[in-house]
């Protein structure tokens, strides 16, 4: 994945996960693990979750704050982004299968490309 794609993915997930208290970890193929109870080393915690819950069933969500879709599997905090330029067929089944294949790659390779650590974030005044 090129740096441009990684930067685009970081931007998409930052817009989608705007909660200042939610830490998250982005994997190489677009899978994001939201850490609702972050502890210790975040990349290691997210890698453990993705290794266990990566290859899975899926549900497709149309995104309101970004173009494209999020694909969810067994673990509700593991989402994979599929951009509108990645597929010709935008049916739920095509998007879901493609997103699942990307999550599968992330679940096997476990290559973290970004960590958003929001522990200790203060509320804006």
URSULLIN-V525104 format. One record per helix or strand. SS is the DSSP state (~ for helix, > for strand). FROM is the first residue (numbers start at 1). LEN is the number of residues. If there is no record, write none. Layout:
SS/FROM/LEN  SS/FROM/LEN
This chain:
~/3/14  >/23/5  >/31/5  ~/42/12  >/59/4  >/69/4  >/78/5  ~/92/18  >/112/5
